[in-house]
Amino acid sequence: MTGSTKRLRIDREMCEAHALCIEIAPEIFDLPDDDVATCDEHPPEALWSKAHSAAGACPRQAISITEDARGASPRSPKGQ
């Protein structure tokens, strides 16, 4: 697979268990007994809009979405 892959993460230090993410996307997020949300880091494509909504709703901004390049070859600086 080439291109990029999205990854969903929760900063365990920032999460305060408000659980808005779970209200928005219970298919992706969970709140175990330790009161720090967990998530499926690679949810199905159909659920990414919910993941973005949950990240935007988090009062502590503890949810992040990153894209990792896959199959990209290193580029040399321009002119070299």
MIDRENVEX-471381 format. One line per field, with one value per residue: residue number from 1; residue in three letters; x, y, z of N, C-alpha, C, O, CB in turn. Coordinates in pm, whole numbers, plus 50000, padded with zeros to 5 digits. Glycine has a CB too. Example, Ala and Ser with C-alpha at 12.3 -4.5 7.8 and 13.67 -1.06 7.14 Angstrom:
<pts>
seq	[1;2]
type	[ALA;SER]
nx	[51319;51285]
ny	[49431;49775]
nz	[50780;50708]
cax	[51230;51367]
cay	[49550;49894]
caz	[50780;50714]
cx	[51320;51290]
cy	[49670;50003]
cz	[50780;50787]
ox	[51424;51341]
oy	[49668;50114]
oz	[50846;50804]
cbx	[51131;51408]
cby	[49553;49940]
cbz	[50905;50572]
</pts>
This chain:
<pts>
seq	[1;2;3;4;5;6;7;8;9;10;11;12;13;14;15;16;17;18;19;20;21;22;23;24;25;26;27;28;29;30;31;32;33;34;35;36;37;38;39;40;41;42;43;44;45;46;47;48;49;50;51;52;53;54;55;56;57;58;59;60;61;62;63;64;65;66;67;68;69;70;71;72;73;74;75;76;77;78;79;80]
type	[MET;THR;GLY;SER;THR;LYS;ARG;LEU;ARG;ILE;ASP;ARG;GLU;MET;CYS;GLU;ALA;HIS;ALA;LEU;CYS;ILE;GLU;ILE;ALA;PRO;GLU;ILE;PHE;ASP;LEU;PRO;ASP;ASP;ASP;VAL;ALA;THR;CYS;ASP;GLU;HIS;PRO;PRO;GLU;ALA;LEU;TRP;SER;LYS;ALA;HIS;SER;ALA;ALA;GLY;ALA;CYS;PRO;ARG;GLN;ALA;ILE;SER;ILE;THR;GLU;ASP;ALA;ARG;GLY;ALA;SER;PRO;ARG;SER;PRO;LYS;GLY;GLN]
nx	[50084;50061;50103;49939;49872;49626;49632;49494;49514;49530;49621;49728;49800;49665;49394;49085;48865;48610;48443;48315;48403;48328;48053;48017;48145;48111;48190;48456;48588;48656;48603;48780;48811;49012;48958;49066;49043;49041;49126;49056;49324;49338;49076;48801;48765;48513;48448;48606;48514;48363;48568;48718;48528;48504;48764;48765;48574;48679;48740;48991;49163;49288;49287;49435;49499;49702;49900;50086;50343;50366;50564;50699;50976;51292;51358;51591;51748;51640;51789;52004]
ny	[49882;50216;50573;50741;50673;50709;50783;50747;50891;50906;51126;51021;51159;51397;51338;51366;51214;51307;51195;51269;51189;50923;50944;51052;50872;50574;50339;50359;50462;50399;50376;50260;50112;50270;50531;50671;50744;50511;50403;50280;50277;50270;50303;50185;50321;50438;50541;50759;51026;51053;51018;51251;51439;51372;51430;51707;51777;51722;51851;51886;51860;51616;51422;51317;51323;51180;51162;50922;50890;50645;50426;50627;50771;50894;51239;51441;51755;52044;52093;51928]
nz	[50000;49911;49963;50227;50573;50817;51166;51482;51799;52158;52406;52698;52926;52906;52883;53046;53091;53002;52821;52583;52335;52330;52330;52077;51902;51969;51852;51810;52036;52388;52742;52981;53313;53433;53380;53160;52830;52558;52224;51891;51697;51423;51277;51066;50735;50694;50941;50996;50978;51208;51392;51349;51432;51703;51791;51757;51944;52191;52505;52619;52414;52372;52182;51886;51533;51301;51002;50844;50616;50366;50185;50064;49903;50016;49968;49797;49873;49690;49376;49412]
cax	[50000;50136;50025;49952;49777;49589;49643;49422;49583;49483;49726;49682;49825;49569;49255;49019;48748;48483;48370;48245;48444;48248;47918;48020;48190;48133;48252;48600;48642;48609;48651;48797;48802;49111;48908;49141;48986;49123;49066;49107;49414;49317;48937;48764;48753;48378;48434;48700;48444;48331;48694;48748;48431;48541;48886;48726;48488;48752;48769;49134;49238;49372;49278;49504;49497;49823;49916;50221;50370;50407;50615;50762;51120;51350;51386;51710;51718;51628;51914;52113]
cay	[50000;50341;50688;50767;50607;50793;50718;50816;50871;50977;51160;50971;51262;51507;51290;51382;51126;51376;51094;51320;51105;50800;50981;51078;50755;50459;50232;50383;50497;50327;50434;50152;50144;50367;50664;50731;50690;50434;50409;50201;50371;50261;50264;50174;50448;50492;50603;50871;51153;51053;51037;51394;51509;51346;51506;51847;51798;51696;51977;51894;51836;51498;51331;51369;51241;51205;51086;50872;50859;50507;50400;50747;50764;51020;51337;51521;51897;52097;52130;51833]
caz	[50000;49907;50008;50370;50660;50931;51296;51588;51927;52276;52501;52828;53028;52889;52891;53176;53090;52979;52744;52464;52222;52334;52287;51933;51825;52057;51774;51805;52168;52506;52867;53077;53456;53480;53344;53050;52708;52465;52091;51781;51629;51278;51251;50924;50661;50711;51073;51016;51001;51351;51464;51341;51517;51842;51819;51768;52061;52315;52572;52652;52290;52398;52068;51767;51412;51224;50878;50824;50476;50341;50052;50007;49901;50063;49863;49820;49864;49553;49309;49440]
cx	[50088;50047;50046;49846;49750;49600;49576;49491;49517;49601;49674;49703;49720;49424;49202;48886;48615;48388;48288;48280;48360;48104;47912;48051;48217;48195;48404;48660;48580;48666;48661;48793;48901;49075;48999;49091;49090;49054;49127;49194;49395;49174;48909;48742;48617;48359;48525;48629;48404;48457;48733;48654;48466;48666;48853;48645;48562;48791;48917;49223;49336;49374;49347;49494;49621;49820;50062;50238;50417;50457;50679;50912;51177;51381;51512;51672;51719;51764;52028;52086]
cy	[50124;50455;50711;50689;50697;50712;50807;50786;50953;51001;51125;51073;51373;51464;51303;51306;51200;51288;51148;51237;50978;50828;50998;50952;50634;50339;50241;50396;50414;50397;50322;50203;50249;50511;50741;50664;50611;50441;50305;50297;50374;50216;50251;50313;50515;50564;50725;51004;51164;51075;51185;51476;51492;51425;51654;51877;51781;51827;51995;51877;51720;51400;51394;51268;51280;51122;51050;50839;50715;50496;50522;50731;50897;51112;51413;51669;51945;52136;52033;51701]
cz	[50000;49951;50156;50446;50780;51059;51401;51719;52036;52367;52641;52940;53023;52908;53034;53182;53081;52898;52628;52341;52215;52293;52135;51853;51915;51986;51778;51946;52279;52629;52971;53222;53504;53441;53248;52924;52628;52329;51998;51699;51478;51249;51102;50862;50685;50845;51096;51036;51148;51435;51465;51429;51665;51881;51839;51892;52193;52384;52608;52529;52305;52281;51948;51653;51332;51097;50864;50676;50466;50199;49988;50009;49948;49947;49898;49807;49719;49499;49337;49377]
ox	[50180;49927;50158;49745;49843;49580;49600;49524;49456;49674;49586;49630;49690;49340;49265;48805;48517;48266;48198;48196;48325;48041;47812;47990;48332;48246;48473;48769;48468;48767;48564;48774;48877;49154;49007;49097;49209;48938;49234;49140;49432;49152;48986;48705;48610;48264;48521;48682;48409;48453;48777;48697;48459;48674;48909;48646;48511;48865;48963;49345;49450;49453;49321;49482;49641;49746;50149;50156;50497;50399;50711;50969;51117;51425;51535;51576;51792;51844;52139;52166]
oy	[50134;50434;50701;50646;50753;50590;50927;50671;51057;50908;51192;51071;51435;51546;51257;51333;51161;51304;51079;51216;50932;50745;50961;50927;50597;50247;50143;50345;50365;50467;50292;50322;50311;50603;50864;50542;50641;50479;50250;50391;50472;50105;50302;50408;50637;50641;50786;51090;51273;51144;51238;51571;51588;51479;51719;51990;51822;51906;52108;51881;51726;51306;51510;51148;51397;51024;51135;50768;50668;50551;50519;50682;51002;51068;51446;51703;51891;52201;52054;51608]
oz	[50081;49974;50205;50391;50838;51061;51406;51749;52010;52401;52694;53039;53125;52946;53130;53270;53145;52906;52579;52254;52106;52228;52073;51749;51936;52050;51752;51972;52268;52620;53040;53247;53608;53465;53254;52911;52630;52319;52024;51639;51413;51203;51020;50931;50694;50860;51202;51107;51206;51537;51567;51495;51742;51991;51927;51941;52297;52326;52625;52541;52259;52281;51913;51674;51300;51087;50871;50618;50546;50106;49869;50107;49924;49841;50014;49739;49636;49567;49289;49390]
cbx	[49905;50192;49877;49941;49829;49445;49791;49271;49731;49371;49766;49753;49964;49585;49246;48996;48748;48506;48280;48281;48594;48252;47874;48123;48316;48001;48202;48630;48621;48650;48556;48930;48821;49248;48888;49299;48929;49142;49084;48989;49556;49419;48840;48636;48773;48276;48463;48794;48319;48264;48807;48739;48288;48564;48989;48649;48372;48878;48687;49169;49313;49324;49130;49652;49364;49949;49866;50250;50476;50290;50506;50719;51172;51476;51267;51823;51817;51532;51956;52134]
cby	[50000;50368;50668;50917;50466;50850;50691;50772;50909;50899;51314;50842;51321;51567;51143;51530;51042;51510;51019;51468;51069;50738;51111;51185;50789;50417;50236;50510;50645;50175;50548;50080;50020;50332;50746;50714;50801;50286;50548;50135;50336;50162;50365;50088;50425;50381;50500;50881;51166;50920;50952;51443;51456;51196;51488;51887;51702;51611;51987;51787;51964;51428;51297;51401;51262;51174;51166;50748;50955;50409;50349;50873;50729;50995;51434;51484;51977;52218;52268;51816]
cbz	[50121;49766;49978;50400;50704;50914;51333;51592;51914;52349;52492;52863;53009;52753;52843;53205;53213;52906;52836;52440;52234;52475;52355;51901;51745;52120;51629;51725;52196;52501;52917;53051;53534;53424;53467;53068;52623;52513;52031;51693;51660;51213;51314;50908;50512;50699;51179;50899;50909;51391;51401;51195;51491;51864;51705;51648;52056;52287;52697;52755;52248;52522;52035;51798;51328;51307;50754;50913;50416;50365;49965;50085;49759;50145;49843;49720;49946;49550;49351;49589]
</pts>
